[in-house]
Amino acid sequence: MKICYLSDANSIHTKKLCYFFRDKGYDVSVISLNDGEIEGVKVYSMSLKIKNVSNTISKIRYLKNVAKIKRLVKEINPDILHAQYATSYGLIGSLVNYKPYILSAWGSDVYDFPKQSVIHKNIVKYNLKKADLLLSTSKVMAEETKKYTDKDILITPFGVDINKFKPNKKDKKSNEIVIGTIKTLEEKYGIEYLIKAFHILTNKHKNLNLKLKIAGKGSKENELKALCKDLKIKDKVEFLGFLHPDKVPDTLNDFDIAVFPSVLDSESFGVAAVEAEACGVPVIVSNVGGLMESTKPGYSSLVAKRKDEVDLADKIEKLVTDDNLRISMGQNARKFVEENYNVIDNFNYIDEIYKNILKI
């Protein structure tokens, strides 16, 4: 089978897809607006260096490449053309007018882009209409996508490699409880509420050896560090900086509890939460659809109110003070991922979709 992806070659999700189908012996190629390399996969780059494909200037720039991309697709002659993202790459795929054409929604392309104007909404509607098949990484995002189409949408989650993300606890201080998160340090991910919740806990449980570890970089880093200093918990909080992907599993295994307190109205999915669960770590998420879908509340996770450090502290406290609950929920988390978000199972389902559309 020959597959051509319209997608950012630098995206880890694009790479995982390509590696899976490459290893199945398929002929895989990627047409990317930005420069990038994927081992064993032919990448055709437009070299546009686009950071935000939603703004008007960027859109004019990449639309100028549609004719070139159309010629490329004709030359590649894939069995399937699959665009990842319902706006930028989705619009290109729609204008290329190739069949069969599959379109995957990822997040902001259906949550944010169509709300900018009537024109933006109509672009999304057009792109969805042109696709032969629509995919979504979560049920909640599929429901959002259905605001702009009456087509059926298949759910194809972003799974994780359960052989890479697995329980591998290291020896540490026997009485230390590590609460952690791995996210970009931006306002939308609610890290300030995690810090405030941690402050509440340290004041309430002075006898406990609690530690907060925050991994990631972002524009709010200095503000978050200043907040820790103001709350006088600086010595209990460790900022780990940007983590190389190879370091993420070990870091998650260092956590006793993982917290993802998004303040967004909606999240497409929670890959970081799934990665933590795969490592046998119980998670706490805010009550946002995609995040809750990536966990099983009451089984592998607890759910806290958005933008509420008191409620978040209460949920963390339940796991901090109940060793049995924390351990059992961590074991449940691993089982939940094995049964629902094993990336091999998720990609095999996409393979079935490809074969069905080709009738092979």
C-alpha positions, 0 to 999 in steps of 0.5 A: 500500500502507498500512503501519502500524508499531508502533515507536519513532518516535525510532529511526533504524531506524524512520525509515529504514524509513518514509522508504524506503516513504514515498518509494515512494509508500506510505501509512506511519504509526507508532504510537509509545509515545514522542513523535516526528516523522518527516517525511512520515509520520503519527505517533500518539504515546502520549506515555508517555516510556518509556525502558525498556519491559521493566520492569514499571511501564512495561509496565502503563503501555503496556498501558493504551493497548492499547484506544486503539491497537486503535481507532487501528489499526482507523481506519488500516485498514492493509494490513499491521501491522508491529511492531518489537521482539518484546516491547513493541510485539510484545505490543501488536501481539499484543493488537490482534489485527489481520491480517496482522501481521508481527513483527520481533525486534531484539535484547534482546527475544529475547536478554535479556527471555525469560531474566528469568522463565518469565512473560517467556519465555511472553510472547515465545512468545505474541507470536511465535505471534500473528504471521503472519510473523517477521523477524530482522535477523540469522541468529544472532538468528533462531537465538536466536528459534527457541528460542521458536517453531517458525515460519520466520524471514526475515532482513532486515538493518539495511543502510546507505545506501552513498551516504552511507557511502562512502570519502571519505578526507581528507588527514592526516599521512602517517605517522599511523595512526588507530584508532577506534570509535564506540559508546556508552561503556558497559561492554558495548561493551568500550572499556576493552579497546581502550584497553588494547590501544592502550597495548600497541601504543604501548609496542611500536611507539614509532616509529609515529605511532598515534592512538586516537579514541573517539566516543560518550557514556556512563556510563563516559566519565570512567572511560575517560578516567582509564584513558588518564591512568593508562596515560600515553597521554592525549596519543594518545587523543581523545574525540570525544563524541556525534556527530550522525549527519551527522558519522559518515561523515566520522569513519569516513573519518578512521579507518584501522582501526575496532574494535568489541570488544563483551564481550557474550555475544551481539550481534544485529547490528553496524550500526556495523561495517557503516557502517565497512566501507561507508566502506572501513575494515577492522574488528576485532570481538570473537568475537560472533555478530552482529558477525561476521555483519556482517563477513566475517572474513579478508576485511573483518575480523579477529576478536579474543577477547572481554575480551582486550586482548592478542589485540585488540592482536595483531589491530590490530597486523596491520593497523597494520604491514601497509599492503597488508593494511590497504588491501586489507581496506578495499577488500574491506569496501566490496565486502562491504557493497555485495553484502550490506548496501545498505539499498536492497536490504535494504528492497526485500526487505522490500517483496517480503515485504509483497507476498507476504503480500498476494499482490500 
